[in-house]
Amino acid sequence: MEDYKHKVEAVLFASGKFLDISRIAEILNLGSVGIVKEAIKDLKEEYSKKDSAIEILEQGNSYRMHIKSNFIPFVKDLMTETEFDRPTISTLAIIAWKQPVLQSKIVKIRGNTAYDHLKFLEEKEFIIRKQHGLTKIVKLAPKFYEYFDTNQEELAKSIPKKESDETAALAIKQMFGS
């Protein structure tokens, strides 16, 4: 079992993202997800006992290794740059804040360059746009939650919804400078 545990640990470390138990079993050519479940259970226990800077996060039947938040300030400069520019992040923040939101409302808040941001975000699969009359409804896609290491419920709790568009735009400008 010790060998499987090390293999599961290596897969979680190398992936850097949430992996479903069945995907881990597939990567390791294991016929049983039970071995993976047992290995993850043992790893989680080990990491909590040794008071590590690393933890294993669980989201449904998916797991990933993660640096504990109190250690992020020490390694943030080592972490890869984001693939988004500030204006695109600002547009994404508006979507997260207001979702589901009409595309026309996003353009009203962010200006016409928001169309380019929305196209880029949709191509990268961070948002979903669906036709709604003459405009589109925009909402966050599952990849957003994985990339930013959150889930829909956590995000909903942390974002106030009773803000005007002007207040939201001002808050986003203060956070991201664009």
VEXFIMAR-148845 format. One record per residue (C-alpha): residue in three letters; residue number from 1; z, x, y. Coordinates in nm, 2 decimals, padded with zeros to 4 digits. Layout:
// VEXFIMAR-148845
<atom><res>ALA</res><n>NUM</n><up>Z</up><east>X</east><north>Y</north></atom>
...
***
This chain:
// VEXFIMAR-148845
<atom><res>MET</res><n>1</n><up>00.00</up><east>00.00</east><north>00.00</north></atom>
<atom><res>GLU</res><n>2</n><up>00.08</up><east>00.29</east><north>00.23</north></atom>
<atom><res>ASP</res><n>3</n><up>-00.29</up><east>00.40</east><north>00.22</north></atom>
<atom><res>TYR</res><n>4</n><up>-00.41</up><east>00.05</east><north>00.32</north></atom>
<atom><res>LYS</res><n>5</n><up>-00.16</up><east>00.04</east><north>00.60</north></atom>
<atom><res>HIS</res><n>6</n><up>-00.30</up><east>00.36</east><north>00.75</north></atom>
<atom><res>LYS</res><n>7</n><up>-00.65</up><east>00.24</east><north>00.71</north></atom>
<atom><res>VAL</res><n>8</n><up>-00.57</up><east>-00.09</east><north>00.89</north></atom>
<atom><res>GLU</res><n>9</n><up>-00.39</up><east>00.10</east><north>01.16</north></atom>
<atom><res>ALA</res><n>10</n><up>-00.70</up><east>00.33</east><north>01.21</north></atom>
<atom><res>VAL</res><n>11</n><up>-00.93</up><east>00.02</east><north>01.24</north></atom>
<atom><res>LEU</res><n>12</n><up>-00.70</up><east>-00.15</east><north>01.49</north></atom>
<atom><res>PHE</res><n>13</n><up>-00.67</up><east>00.17</east><north>01.70</north></atom>
<atom><res>ALA</res><n>14</n><up>-01.04</up><east>00.25</east><north>01.70</north></atom>
<atom><res>SER</res><n>15</n><up>-01.16</up><east>-00.11</east><north>01.78</north></atom>
<atom><res>GLY</res><n>16</n><up>-00.96</up><east>-00.16</east><north>02.10</north></atom>
<atom><res>LYS</res><n>17</n><up>-01.02</up><east>-00.53</east><north>02.07</north></atom>
<atom><res>PHE</res><n>18</n><up>-00.89</up><east>-00.83</east><north>01.88</north></atom>
<atom><res>LEU</res><n>19</n><up>-01.02</up><east>-00.83</east><north>01.52</north></atom>
<atom><res>ASP</res><n>20</n><up>-00.98</up><east>-01.11</east><north>01.28</north></atom>
<atom><res>ILE</res><n>21</n><up>-00.80</up><east>-01.04</east><north>00.95</north></atom>
<atom><res>SER</res><n>22</n><up>-01.12</up><east>-01.11</east><north>00.75</north></atom>
<atom><res>ARG</res><n>23</n><up>-01.32</up><east>-00.87</east><north>00.97</north></atom>
<atom><res>ILE</res><n>24</n><up>-01.07</up><east>-00.59</east><north>00.91</north></atom>
<atom><res>ALA</res><n>25</n><up>-01.09</up><east>-00.66</east><north>00.53</north></atom>
<atom><res>GLU</res><n>26</n><up>-01.47</up><east>-00.65</east><north>00.55</north></atom>
<atom><res>ILE</res><n>27</n><up>-01.46</up><east>-00.32</east><north>00.75</north></atom>
<atom><res>LEU</res><n>28</n><up>-01.24</up><east>-00.17</east><north>00.48</north></atom>
<atom><res>ASN</res><n>29</n><up>-01.43</up><east>-00.32</east><north>00.19</north></atom>
<atom><res>LEU</res><n>30</n><up>-01.13</up><east>-00.51</east><north>00.07</north></atom>
<atom><res>GLY</res><n>31</n><up>-01.17</up><east>-00.82</east><north>-00.14</north></atom>
<atom><res>SER</res><n>32</n><up>-00.83</up><east>-00.96</east><north>-00.02</north></atom>
<atom><res>VAL</res><n>33</n><up>-00.71</up><east>-01.05</east><north>00.33</north></atom>
<atom><res>GLY</res><n>34</n><up>-00.36</up><east>-01.06</east><north>00.18</north></atom>
<atom><res>ILE</res><n>35</n><up>-00.35</up><east>-00.68</east><north>00.18</north></atom>
<atom><res>VAL</res><n>36</n><up>-00.45</up><east>-00.67</east><north>00.55</north></atom>
<atom><res>LYS</res><n>37</n><up>-00.18</up><east>-00.93</east><north>00.63</north></atom>
<atom><res>GLU</res><n>38</n><up>00.08</up><east>-00.73</east><north>00.46</north></atom>
<atom><res>ALA</res><n>39</n><up>-00.03</up><east>-00.40</east><north>00.62</north></atom>
<atom><res>ILE</res><n>40</n><up>-00.02</up><east>-00.56</east><north>00.97</north></atom>
<atom><res>LYS</res><n>41</n><up>00.32</up><east>-00.71</east><north>00.90</north></atom>
<atom><res>ASP</res><n>42</n><up>00.45</up><east>-00.36</east><north>00.80</north></atom>
<atom><res>LEU</res><n>43</n><up>00.28</up><east>-00.20</east><north>01.10</north></atom>
<atom><res>LYS</res><n>44</n><up>00.43</up><east>-00.45</east><north>01.35</north></atom>
<atom><res>GLU</res><n>45</n><up>00.77</up><east>-00.39</east><north>01.20</north></atom>
<atom><res>GLU</res><n>46</n><up>00.73</up><east>-00.01</east><north>01.22</north></atom>
<atom><res>TYR</res><n>47</n><up>00.61</up><east>-00.01</east><north>01.58</north></atom>
<atom><res>SER</res><n>48</n><up>00.90</up><east>-00.23</east><north>01.69</north></atom>
<atom><res>LYS</res><n>49</n><up>01.16</up><east>-00.01</east><north>01.50</north></atom>
<atom><res>LYS</res><n>50</n><up>01.04</up><east>00.32</east><north>01.65</north></atom>
<atom><res>ASP</res><n>51</n><up>01.04</up><east>00.19</east><north>02.01</north></atom>
<atom><res>SER</res><n>52</n><up>00.67</up><east>00.29</east><north>02.05</north></atom>
<atom><res>ALA</res><n>53</n><up>00.46</up><east>00.27</east><north>02.37</north></atom>
<atom><res>ILE</res><n>54</n><up>00.21</up><east>00.09</east><north>02.14</north></atom>
<atom><res>GLU</res><n>55</n><up>00.24</up><east>-00.26</east><north>02.01</north></atom>
<atom><res>ILE</res><n>56</n><up>00.03</up><east>-00.48</east><north>01.79</north></atom>
<atom><res>LEU</res><n>57</n><up>-00.07</up><east>-00.81</east><north>01.96</north></atom>
<atom><res>GLU</res><n>58</n><up>-00.15</up><east>-01.12</east><north>01.76</north></atom>
<atom><res>GLN</res><n>59</n><up>-00.38</up><east>-01.40</east><north>01.87</north></atom>
<atom><res>GLY</res><n>60</n><up>-00.43</up><east>-01.66</east><north>01.60</north></atom>
<atom><res>ASN</res><n>61</n><up>-00.55</up><east>-01.46</east><north>01.30</north></atom>
<atom><res>SER</res><n>62</n><up>-00.67</up><east>-01.17</east><north>01.51</north></atom>
<atom><res>TYR</res><n>63</n><up>-00.49</up><east>-00.85</east><north>01.60</north></atom>
<atom><res>ARG</res><n>64</n><up>-00.52</up><east>-00.55</east><north>01.82</north></atom>
<atom><res>MET</res><n>65</n><up>-00.33</up><east>-00.24</east><north>01.93</north></atom>
<atom><res>HIS</res><n>66</n><up>-00.22</up><east>-00.24</east><north>02.29</north></atom>
<atom><res>ILE</res><n>67</n><up>-00.03</up><east>-00.02</east><north>02.53</north></atom>
<atom><res>LYS</res><n>68</n><up>00.29</up><east>-00.19</east><north>02.63</north></atom>
<atom><res>SER</res><n>69</n><up>00.28</up><east>-00.30</east><north>03.00</north></atom>
<atom><res>ASN</res><n>70</n><up>00.56</up><east>-00.07</east><north>03.11</north></atom>
<atom><res>PHE</res><n>71</n><up>00.35</up><east>00.24</east><north>03.00</north></atom>
<atom><res>ILE</res><n>72</n><up>00.02</up><east>00.13</east><north>03.17</north></atom>
<atom><res>PRO</res><n>73</n><up>00.10</up><east>00.30</east><north>03.50</north></atom>
<atom><res>PHE</res><n>74</n><up>00.11</up><east>00.64</east><north>03.32</north></atom>
<atom><res>VAL</res><n>75</n><up>-00.23</up><east>00.60</east><north>03.16</north></atom>
<atom><res>LYS</res><n>76</n><up>-00.42</up><east>00.38</east><north>03.39</north></atom>
<atom><res>ASP</res><n>77</n><up>-00.62</up><east>00.68</east><north>03.53</north></atom>
<atom><res>LEU</res><n>78</n><up>-00.73</up><east>00.77</east><north>03.18</north></atom>
<atom><res>MET</res><n>79</n><up>-00.85</up><east>00.42</east><north>03.10</north></atom>
<atom><res>THR</res><n>80</n><up>-01.22</up><east>00.35</east><north>03.14</north></atom>
<atom><res>GLU</res><n>81</n><up>-01.36</up><east>00.21</east><north>03.46</north></atom>
<atom><res>THR</res><n>82</n><up>-01.44</up><east>-00.16</east><north>03.47</north></atom>
<atom><res>GLU</res><n>83</n><up>-01.80</up><east>-00.25</east><north>03.44</north></atom>
<atom><res>PHE</res><n>84</n><up>-01.77</up><east>-00.50</east><north>03.73</north></atom>
<atom><res>ASP</res><n>85</n><up>-01.81</up><east>-00.42</east><north>04.10</north></atom>
<atom><res>ARG</res><n>86</n><up>-01.55</up><east>-00.58</east><north>04.34</north></atom>
<atom><res>PRO</res><n>87</n><up>-01.77</up><east>-00.87</east><north>04.45</north></atom>
<atom><res>THR</res><n>88</n><up>-01.84</up><east>-00.97</east><north>04.09</north></atom>
<atom><res>ILE</res><n>89</n><up>-01.47</up><east>-00.94</east><north>04.00</north></atom>
<atom><res>SER</res><n>90</n><up>-01.39</up><east>-01.16</east><north>04.31</north></atom>
<atom><res>THR</res><n>91</n><up>-01.64</up><east>-01.43</east><north>04.18</north></atom>
<atom><res>LEU</res><n>92</n><up>-01.49</up><east>-01.41</east><north>03.83</north></atom>
<atom><res>ALA</res><n>93</n><up>-01.14</up><east>-01.45</east><north>03.98</north></atom>
<atom><res>ILE</res><n>94</n><up>-01.26</up><east>-01.77</east><north>04.16</north></atom>
<atom><res>ILE</res><n>95</n><up>-01.39</up><east>-01.90</east><north>03.83</north></atom>
<atom><res>ALA</res><n>96</n><up>-01.06</up><east>-01.82</east><north>03.65</north></atom>
<atom><res>TRP</res><n>97</n><up>-00.87</up><east>-01.98</east><north>03.94</north></atom>
<atom><res>LYS</res><n>98</n><up>-01.07</up><east>-02.30</east><north>03.96</north></atom>
<atom><res>GLN</res><n>99</n><up>-01.23</up><east>-02.36</east><north>03.62</north></atom>
<atom><res>PRO</res><n>100</n><up>-01.40</up><east>-02.57</east><north>03.52</north></atom>
<atom><res>VAL</res><n>101</n><up>-01.57</up><east>-02.54</east><north>03.86</north></atom>
<atom><res>LEU</res><n>102</n><up>-01.91</up><east>-02.65</east><north>04.00</north></atom>
<atom><res>GLN</res><n>103</n><up>-02.15</up><east>-02.36</east><north>04.06</north></atom>
<atom><res>SER</res><n>104</n><up>-02.22</up><east>-02.51</east><north>04.41</north></atom>
<atom><res>LYS</res><n>105</n><up>-01.84</up><east>-02.47</east><north>04.49</north></atom>
<atom><res>ILE</res><n>106</n><up>-01.85</up><east>-02.11</east><north>04.38</north></atom>
<atom><res>VAL</res><n>107</n><up>-02.15</up><east>-02.04</east><north>04.61</north></atom>
<atom><res>LYS</res><n>108</n><up>-01.98</up><east>-02.22</east><north>04.89</north></atom>
<atom><res>ILE</res><n>109</n><up>-01.67</up><east>-02.00</east><north>04.86</north></atom>
<atom><res>ARG</res><n>110</n><up>-01.84</up><east>-01.67</east><north>04.77</north></atom>
<atom><res>GLY</res><n>111</n><up>-02.19</up><east>-01.70</east><north>04.94</north></atom>
<atom><res>ASN</res><n>112</n><up>-02.54</up><east>-01.68</east><north>04.80</north></atom>
<atom><res>THR</res><n>113</n><up>-02.47</up><east>-01.34</east><north>04.63</north></atom>
<atom><res>ALA</res><n>114</n><up>-02.26</up><east>-01.54</east><north>04.38</north></atom>
<atom><res>TYR</res><n>115</n><up>-02.58</up><east>-01.65</east><north>04.21</north></atom>
<atom><res>ASP</res><n>116</n><up>-02.64</up><east>-01.28</east><north>04.11</north></atom>
<atom><res>HIS</res><n>117</n><up>-02.27</up><east>-01.25</east><north>04.00</north></atom>
<atom><res>LEU</res><n>118</n><up>-02.30</up><east>-01.56</east><north>03.79</north></atom>
<atom><res>LYS</res><n>119</n><up>-02.62</up><east>-01.45</east><north>03.62</north></atom>
<atom><res>PHE</res><n>120</n><up>-02.46</up><east>-01.11</east><north>03.54</north></atom>
<atom><res>LEU</res><n>121</n><up>-02.13</up><east>-01.27</east><north>03.41</north></atom>
<atom><res>GLU</res><n>122</n><up>-02.33</up><east>-01.51</east><north>03.19</north></atom>
<atom><res>GLU</res><n>123</n><up>-02.55</up><east>-01.23</east><north>03.05</north></atom>
<atom><res>LYS</res><n>124</n><up>-02.23</up><east>-01.04</east><north>02.97</north></atom>
<atom><res>GLU</res><n>125</n><up>-02.09</up><east>-01.36</east><north>02.81</north></atom>
<atom><res>PHE</res><n>126</n><up>-01.78</up><east>-01.38</east><north>03.03</north></atom>
<atom><res>ILE</res><n>127</n><up>-01.87</up><east>-01.73</east><north>03.16</north></atom>
<atom><res>ILE</res><n>128</n><up>-02.05</up><east>-02.03</east><north>03.03</north></atom>
<atom><res>ARG</res><n>129</n><up>-02.27</up><east>-02.24</east><north>03.26</north></atom>
<atom><res>LYS</res><n>130</n><up>-02.39</up><east>-02.59</east><north>03.17</north></atom>
<atom><res>GLN</res><n>131</n><up>-02.62</up><east>-02.81</east><north>03.37</north></atom>
<atom><res>HIS</res><n>132</n><up>-02.44</up><east>-03.09</east><north>03.56</north></atom>
<atom><res>GLY</res><n>133</n><up>-02.68</up><east>-03.29</east><north>03.78</north></atom>
<atom><res>LEU</res><n>134</n><up>-02.83</up><east>-03.06</east><north>04.04</north></atom>
<atom><res>THR</res><n>135</n><up>-02.57</up><east>-02.79</east><north>03.98</north></atom>
<atom><res>LYS</res><n>136</n><up>-02.39</up><east>-02.64</east><north>03.69</north></atom>
<atom><res>ILE</res><n>137</n><up>-02.04</up><east>-02.65</east><north>03.56</north></atom>
<atom><res>VAL</res><n>138</n><up>-01.89</up><east>-02.30</east><north>03.52</north></atom>
<atom><res>LYS</res><n>139</n><up>-01.60</up><east>-02.20</east><north>03.29</north></atom>
<atom><res>LEU</res><n>140</n><up>-01.46</up><east>-01.89</east><north>03.13</north></atom>
<atom><res>ALA</res><n>141</n><up>-01.60</up><east>-01.79</east><north>02.79</north></atom>
<atom><res>PRO</res><n>142</n><up>-01.39</up><east>-01.66</east><north>02.50</north></atom>
<atom><res>LYS</res><n>143</n><up>-01.50</up><east>-01.30</east><north>02.58</north></atom>
<atom><res>PHE</res><n>144</n><up>-01.31</up><east>-01.32</east><north>02.91</north></atom>
<atom><res>TYR</res><n>145</n><up>-00.98</up><east>-01.38</east><north>02.74</north></atom>
<atom><res>GLU</res><n>146</n><up>-01.04</up><east>-01.10</east><north>02.49</north></atom>
<atom><res>TYR</res><n>147</n><up>-01.15</up><east>-00.85</east><north>02.76</north></atom>
<atom><res>PHE</res><n>148</n><up>-00.86</up><east>-00.93</east><north>02.99</north></atom>
<atom><res>ASP</res><n>149</n><up>-00.61</up><east>-00.96</east><north>02.71</north></atom>
<atom><res>THR</res><n>150</n><up>-00.49</up><east>-01.31</east><north>02.78</north></atom>
<atom><res>ASN</res><n>151</n><up>-00.54</up><east>-01.66</east><north>02.65</north></atom>
<atom><res>GLN</res><n>152</n><up>-00.62</up><east>-01.99</east><north>02.82</north></atom>
<atom><res>GLU</res><n>153</n><up>-00.26</up><east>-02.11</east><north>02.82</north></atom>
<atom><res>GLU</res><n>154</n><up>-00.12</up><east>-01.79</east><north>02.97</north></atom>
<atom><res>LEU</res><n>155</n><up>-00.39</up><east>-01.79</east><north>03.24</north></atom>
<atom><res>ALA</res><n>156</n><up>-00.33</up><east>-02.16</east><north>03.33</north></atom>
<atom><res>LYS</res><n>157</n><up>00.04</up><east>-02.10</east><north>03.37</north></atom>
<atom><res>SER</res><n>158</n><up>-00.01</up><east>-01.80</east><north>03.60</north></atom>
<atom><res>ILE</res><n>159</n><up>-00.26</up><east>-01.96</east><north>03.84</north></atom>
<atom><res>PRO</res><n>160</n><up>-00.16</up><east>-02.22</east><north>04.10</north></atom>
<atom><res>LYS</res><n>161</n><up>-00.42</up><east>-02.50</east><north>04.10</north></atom>
<atom><res>LYS</res><n>162</n><up>-00.32</up><east>-02.69</east><north>04.42</north></atom>
<atom><res>GLU</res><n>163</n><up>-00.49</up><east>-02.44</east><north>04.66</north></atom>
<atom><res>SER</res><n>164</n><up>-00.77</up><east>-02.52</east><north>04.89</north></atom>
<atom><res>ASP</res><n>165</n><up>-01.10</up><east>-02.34</east><north>04.85</north></atom>
<atom><res>GLU</res><n>166</n><up>-01.03</up><east>-02.15</east><north>05.18</north></atom>
<atom><res>THR</res><n>167</n><up>-00.69</up><east>-02.04</east><north>05.06</north></atom>
<atom><res>ALA</res><n>168</n><up>-00.84</up><east>-01.93</east><north>04.73</north></atom>
<atom><res>ALA</res><n>169</n><up>-01.11</up><east>-01.73</east><north>04.90</north></atom>
<atom><res>LEU</res><n>170</n><up>-00.86</up><east>-01.57</east><north>05.13</north></atom>
<atom><res>ALA</res><n>171</n><up>-00.63</up><east>-01.47</east><north>04.84</north></atom>
<atom><res>ILE</res><n>172</n><up>-00.92</up><east>-01.33</east><north>04.65</north></atom>
<atom><res>LYS</res><n>173</n><up>-01.03</up><east>-01.12</east><north>04.95</north></atom>
<atom><res>GLN</res><n>174</n><up>-00.68</up><east>-00.99</east><north>04.99</north></atom>
<atom><res>MET</res><n>175</n><up>-00.66</up><east>-00.89</east><north>04.62</north></atom>
<atom><res>PHE</res><n>176</n><up>-01.01</up><east>-00.74</east><north>04.58</north></atom>
<atom><res>GLY</res><n>177</n><up>-01.12</up><east>-00.67</east><north>04.94</north></atom>
<atom><res>SER</res><n>178</n><up>-01.45</up><east>-00.86</east><north>04.91</north></atom>
***
